[in-house]
Every structure is written in structure tokens, then in C-alpha cells.
């Protein structure tokens, strides 16, 4: 796969260009597709509208080619049932003066075509967890070329990708998108997922966003969301952080239902209180505690300003739903 030329890109220039592309998204025409083929409409009334909302440089075709992210709308122009961006945009517009920043940590598992984790023994499991997290060496990490190609492709597209690492379970990886402001968080995470699946095609492997792909004593996969407002980032912002966490404590199950596509059923397999997770049944918060629902980083507690991390969202969450409910609970008081 010829993605090596991406390594010379300058993200700052790409990000500036990306802002220009987003400005022109509204000028693109609407289109439609067969919603019955995607279980979004009946065959007798199948046309579903595509409304362009963001444009990105295409890392695969390159040149003047673009990837266009679209909203989906039903025949009556109401948002399709799977379109959670519309509600999210409404919330982000209401709080734009507070300058909400998000960063999401997308974990995923690389599988072989037989749907067994890539690099694992075909008739069993590798050695127990321990030496794989941020590991190095052919017996510790698998498919790093997929990960780095994806990273370069995201840079080319103009995404705010800011890091990647091997995770606790072998063949499991993570990348981070952010800081992204408002609706851009959901836009960029969805495009980054699309790019990840496309890159995996080139290598003949499969990407799983299942939050617990392997049962037993193996870590699951999440999509932790880091959140702050200008007031939280300012001096003594810890006061605003603590207020937000207090509000979250009163809406635990509301957030659990928003944090995976099956309203908590997927996360039941992951949020067990083990493997660096909190219990799905209980809300908790703590400084530097990766076994809690909400973690305040040690540096934030020391500096008394910054951000907090919600560790509950699953790897297959809809980022629009996650960021939407976060803003509505902590900032809008809904």
C-alpha cells in the first residue's frame, strides 16, 4: 500500500485547508440513495436524502478528490432514525460561546479474515495480558503497518488525529482524535473510522469495534471522551469540572443508554468493574482512577484546571450521541 508519501505532510497546513473545505460543504448539492438497502426506509418509499456537512481531502485517490460527510434525512425531510448529528448540532450551537472541546480515544481490534484476532495462534490464545500495552517487537504487537498507514491517511485528510498506541490486549489498538470543537468531534471520528476500514481493506484485515471482542480475561474496547469548556480550562477551572461531574452523577443510566448503539447492552460485557472499567450499574469519579466512570487526570488536579475523562462510552458508540448528551447534561441542564 503506497501511503508512505503521507509521512511528509505538515498537519498545520492540512488543518488550515480543512477549515476552508468545511466552509464550502454547504454549497454542495443534496443527493439521495436507496434507504431500503440500509434498513433506513421502506422499499415503496426508499429515497433517502444526503445533505453534505463536511469535506475532507481523500487520502486514497488524492489529488483533487474529496471525501464528503453527509447527514441523512427521510422523505419528509426529518432526520433519519440513525441521524444523531442533527440533535448534536442543535446542542453545540446553543453552547458555542462556552467553546466545548472534545478528544475521543478510539479503541479497536484488528482481526484476520477468519474473524480471529490478527497475530493470535489459530487454535488458542497468546500469553496473558501484560507485555502488550505500548509494546514493541513482533511477539508483542501485530499489524503496526495498518495503524501507521491509518495515522498518515488521517493527517492527509486534515483530521485532528494526535496519537496512537498498542492496547492491553494483543491486536487491539487505539488512536486519539482531538481536541475538536463542538460538532467537529463527531464528524472527525466518523471519517477517521471510515478511513480505518478502508486502510484495513488494503491489508486484507478486518476492523472490529466490538466493545468485548474476546470473552474472558482480556480487556474490552472503549471510546473514552475527554471534555472541557473555556471555563474549565481557565484558572481555578476545577470548580466547573466538579460541577459538571456532579450533574453527570444524577444521569448515569441516561448516559449508559447513549454510550452504545444497543442502549447499554453492548457495554454490559465491558463495564464489569474489571480490566480498567467501572461497573455499569454505578457512577463513580476519582483522580487518576481508571476504574471509575469519570477520571480527573492527576495533572488537572494539580493545576486545578483542564478537563475530565468519561471512560464509559463503548468503542462502537455514536460520537454524536456521546457529545450531545454530555453537553445537554453538563451545560444545558437538561
N, C-alpha and C positions, 0 to 999 in steps of 0.2 A: 504494500500500500504506500503510495507516494505522498506522505504527509510531512516528510522531513523539511520541506521548504517552509512550513509554518513556524519553525523554530526561530526564524529571524524577524518575525513580526514585532512591532512595537505596540503593546496594548494601549498606551495613551492615545496614539493616533487612531487606532481602531475604535476606541470608545468615543472619541470626538466625532468620527464619521458615523457611528451608530446613532448618535443623537440627531444627526441630520436625516438619517433614514427614517427614524420614528416620526419625524415631522411630516414626511411625505406619505405615511401609511394611510392617512385619511383621504388622500387624493386617489387612491386605488379604487377600482370599481368593485362592487359586490358581485358575487358569483353564487352558484348553487351546486349541490351534489345530491346523490341518491341517499337520503337519510334512512330508507328502509334497509339498506345493506349494512348499516352500522347500528341498527336497532334504535334509531332515533325518530323514526316516523313510520307510518303505515304505507304499504305499497300503493294504495289508492290515492295517497296524497303525500308523495315521498320527497318532493323537492325541499331541501333544507338550505337556508341562506348561509353564505360565508361572507363575513364582514371583516376586511383587513384591519388589524390593530397595531401591528409592529412588523418591521422589516429588518432582516439581518443578512450580512454577506454570506454567500453559500460556500462553505469550505470544501465541498465535493466537486462542483462544476467550476467554481472560482470565476475569475474574470468579472463580467458584468452581471452574473447570475445572482439571484437573491432567494432567501427563504422568507416566506410571508406567513406570519402567525395570524389566524383568523378567529373571531367569535362565531358561534353558530346560533342561528335563530330559526324558529318554527315558521310555518306558513303564515301565521297571524302576526309575525314579527316579534313575538315574545321570545325570550331566551330559551334555547333548548334545555331539556332537563339536565343535561351534563354540562351546561354552560354556567359555571360558577364565577366566571370573570365579571359578569355584569354586576352582580351584588358586591363583589370585591371592589370594583371600580367606584361604585357609589360610596362605599365606606372610606376609601382612600381619598376621594375628592373632599369629603367632609372634614378630614383631619390633615389635609395637606399643609396647613400652616404649622403643624407640630413636627413636620419633617420626619415621618417614621422611616427608619432604616431597618432592613431585614438582612439576615445572612442565613442560608439554609445549607445543611450538611447532608448531601445525598449519598446514602449508602446503597450498595447494590452487590449482587453476586454474579460472577461470570460462570456460566455453565457450558459444558460441551453439548454437542447436538443430541446426545442421548439424555440430556437434562440432568446429568450428574455434574457436580461441581468440577470445573476445569482444573486439571492437575491432580485431582484426588485418585487414589487407587480405584480401579474399576470395580473391585469386589469388596470394598471396605472403606475405611476412613484413615486419614493421616494421623500422625501423632497428636495428642491432645493440644488444646489451645495453650498459648504461652509465647512461643518464639515467632509468631507470625505478624503481630502488630508492628507496623512501620518496619517490617523486616527487610532483609536483603539476602540474595542468594537463591539459586534455583530450587532448593528444597524448602524454602520459606515463603516465596512469593511466586505467583503464577500470572502470566499474561500482562506484565508491566507494559509491553509494547501497545496493547489495546488502550491502557489507561493514559499513556503519554500522548498517543495519537489523538485521543479524545480531547485532552487538555489543549493541544495545539489547535485543533479544529475549533474549539470554543473561543480561543483567543482570536482566531481569524474571523469568526462570526461577529466579534465585538462584545461578547458576554463578559460580565464581571466575575470570571472564574478566578479564584485566588489561592487554590491549593488542592492537593490530593494526597492520599496516604493509603497504604495497605491496612486492612482492618484486622480485628482479633481472630476471625475465622478465616482460614486459608481460602483463597479465591474470592474473598469479599474485599471490596474497595470502597473508598469514599472520595468525593470531591466537594468543594465548597463554592457556592455562588453568593456573591455579595461583597461589600454592602450594596444593596439595591434599594432604591427609594420607592415606596408605595406599590403601585400596580406592577412595576418593572420586576419585582421579585418573582411573581408568578409567571410572567412572560418569559423571563430568562431561564427559570428552572425547567419549564416545559420544553423550550427549544433545546436546552442542554441535554434533556432526556432523548429527544428525537435524534440529536447528533450522536449520542452514545449508542443507540440502537443501530444507526447507520454505519458507524465505525465498526461495531461488532460484526455486522454482515460481511465486511471486507475480510475479517479474520476468521470467519466461519464459526463463531461462537455465539452464545445466546446470553442476553442480559435479563436477570430476574430482579424484580423489585419486591418480591415477596418478603414480608417482614420476618418470617421464620422459615427459611427455605429448607433447613435441615433440623429435624427434631432432636431433642436430647441436649447434651452438654456443649452446645455450640451457641455463640452469640447470634441474636437476630439482627435485623437491619432496620434502622430508623432514618428519620429525616429531621434532625433537631433544628429548631428555628431559634435564631438569635434576634433579639428585638430591642430597639431603643427609640426614643424621641429626642428632640433637641434638649428638652428639659432634663432628661436622664443623662445626657452627655455633658451637660453644663456642671459647674461647681455645685457640690452637695446634691447631685442628681440621684443619689441613693434614696433620698426621700421619695422621689417619684417612682423609682423602681419598686420600693417596698409597697407603695400604694397600689401599683399595678398587680403585684403578686397577691396582695390581699383580695383584690377584685377577682383574680383568677381562682382563688381558693373557694369562692362561692359558686363557681360554674364548672366544676371539674367534669361532670358527666356530659355537659353540653360540649365541651372541648373534645372529650374522648370520642363522641359521635362524629365530630367534624374532622378528626385526625386520621381516619382511614376510610376507604370507599364503602366499607360494609358496616359503618357506624359503630366501630369498636370490635367487631367480630374477628377481624384480621389481627388487631393489636392484642387480643386476648392471648394469643400464642406467644407474644413477645414480651408484653409488660407483666412479668411474673414476680418482680422483686429480685430476680437473679440476673446475672450477666449484664450488669451495669444498667438495670432498669428499675423503675419504681413499680409498685403494684397498680394495676389498672383500676382497682377499687378505691384507692386512697390518694388524696392530694398531699404533697409534701414539698418542702423547699429548704435549701441549705446552701451554705458557702462551700464551693469546691466539692459538692456531694453529687457524684454521678449515679447514685442510687435514689435520687429524688426526682420528683416531677419537674421542678424548676431548680436550676443551678445558677447561683451567683458566682461568677469567676473570682478567684482569690484576688486578682489584681483590681477588680472592680470594688471589692470590699475594702481593699487597702486605700484606693484612691477616692472612694466614696462617690463615684460617678462611672457611667459607662452603659452597660447593657445587661440583660439576663438571657438565659438559655432555657427554652422549653424543650424537654427531652422526650415528650410523649408522642409527637407525630410519627407515623409509620413511614417506611421507605416508599410505599405506594400511595401516599397521601396526595390530595389535590392541593397544591400550594396556594391557590386562590381561596379555598375554604379555610386553610390554616391561617393565612394572614388576615382574611376577612374577620373571622371570629376573634382573633387576637385584638384587632383594633376596636371592634364593637364592644368587647368586654372591658378592655383596659382604658380606652379613650372616650368612647361614646356612652359608656354606662348602660348598654342595652342588656 
